[in-house]
Amino acid sequence: MRHSRKTPPPNARETRPARQAPEEPPHALAARLYELHRDASSDEEYLELWPGDRELFGVLSFAQEHGNRLKGEAYRAAAVLRMQLAEWLRRAADPFQLSAIDDARAGGTSWKELALKLKYLDRNGEPNPGSAMNLRKRLYVAVKGQPDDRRQPQVADLIDRRAMEARLAEARFIESGEARYAELDAAARNLLKHYEAGEIHTDPDDDGFWLEQLAEVVDDRRDASERANLVVYVRGVIRETFAYARRSEQAPATTGEARQALETAAALVRAL
């Protein structure tokens, strides 16, 4: 008995990878497009109309108008380059359209009016506000999302949740930093005292980078966020000091007091 071959089900839209931007930047694509026209033509007059590699709209207009001057493989390659440039142009326009929609809404424009202006109509020719709202969500994903986010309306809610989680994490970070700031500040100053006394070994290749950075910022903590961020510099000092000690096979400090200062700072960093 013959069994029909089963084909795998297509991937659901939600599981397909998001479409990424072209690998080459637009000015590089434009430069390749210009080279195709330059190599294929001896007519210098029309090449003088080239708008410049960074003028996306102008490049596309030029390339479309003069596309028939190319033949064979050059014609095909130029068409592919135009397609990629148009993708970059669309992506470049997304932030402007999102901002325009948000400004229109802030100014009192209804979703129904936006749908009418954008020609989102239902079967009866009436404006469809839901389509305009979904456009705004897709634009929001494109502008505010991550490269792997699909341009789907429901992903906009995910981006908002990420932003909320990031704000909460930042608040917890600041709260924790404020609670231990006095201890961390004292530990940082103690590290600098021993560094200036030459008691902490530093990698000569980076010239004590993190300790120098710590010295620059320790007296410039003006608000809760900056005070909490002091841990970043202390962590950098601890990480690089002990890493250099392992590489050089020597103790991180030349005195017991300096070693204790490093251990105290390390314990504070681990607790934050």
Residue pairs with C-beta under 8 A, 6 or more apart in sequence:
13 150
13 152
14 150
14 152
16 150
17 148
18 147
18 148
18 149
18 150
18 151
19 151
20 147
21 87
21 88
21 91
21 147
22 29
22 84
22 87
22 88
24 84
26 54
26 56
26 85
26 88
26 89
27 53
27 54
29 81
29 84
29 85
29 88
30 53
30 54
30 56
30 59
30 81
30 85
31 53
32 81
33 59
33 63
33 78
33 81
33 82
33 85
34 47
34 50
34 53
36 70
36 74
36 77
36 78
36 81
37 47
37 50
37 63
37 66
37 69
37 70
37 78
38 47
39 74
40 69
40 70
40 71
40 74
41 47
41 69
43 69
46 66
46 69
49 62
50 59
50 62
51 58
51 59
51 61
51 62
52 58
52 59
53 59
56 85
56 88
56 89
56 92
57 89
59 85
60 82
60 85
60 86
60 89
63 78
63 81
63 82
63 85
64 82
67 75
67 78
67 79
67 82
68 75
70 78
91 142
94 139
94 142
94 143
95 143
97 139
98 136
98 139
98 140
98 142
98 143
101 114
101 132
101 135
101 136
101 139
102 136
104 114
105 111
105 114
110 129
111 129
111 130
111 132
111 133
112 127
112 129
112 132
113 127
114 129
114 132
115 121
115 127
115 128
115 129
115 131
115 132
116 127
118 131
118 132
118 135
120 127
120 128
120 131
120 132
120 135
121 127
121 128
122 128
133 153
134 153
137 152
137 153
137 154
137 155
137 156
138 151
138 152
138 153
138 156
140 156
140 159
141 149
141 150
141 151
141 152
141 153
141 155
141 156
141 159
142 151
144 159
144 163
145 155
145 159
149 155
149 158
149 159
170 225
173 228
174 224
174 225
174 228
176 228
176 272
177 184
177 224
177 227
177 228
177 229
177 230
177 231
177 272
178 224
178 227
178 228
180 268
180 271
180 272
181 221
181 227
181 228
181 230
183 268
184 230
184 231
184 234
184 265
184 268
184 272
185 218
185 221
185 227
185 230
187 234
187 261
187 264
187 265
187 268
188 214
188 218
188 230
188 233
188 234
188 265
189 218
190 261
190 264
190 265
191 200
191 211
191 214
191 234
191 237
191 261
191 262
191 265
192 211
192 214
192 215
192 218
193 261
194 200
194 253
194 255
194 257
194 258
194 261
195 202
195 208
195 211
195 215
197 258
198 254
199 253
199 254
199 255
199 257
199 258
200 211
200 241
200 252
200 253
200 254
200 258
200 262
201 241
201 244
201 245
201 248
201 250
201 251
201 252
201 253
201 254
202 208
202 211
202 240
202 241
202 244
203 240
203 244
203 247
203 248
206 240
209 236
209 240
210 233
210 236
210 237
210 239
210 240
210 241
211 237
213 233
213 236
214 233
214 234
214 236
214 237
217 226
217 230
217 233
218 230
218 233
220 226
221 227
221 229
221 230
231 268
231 269
231 272
234 265
234 268
234 269
235 269
237 265
238 262
238 265
238 266
238 269
241 252
241 262
242 252
242 262
242 266
244 252
245 251
245 252
251 259
252 259
252 262
253 259
253 261
253 262
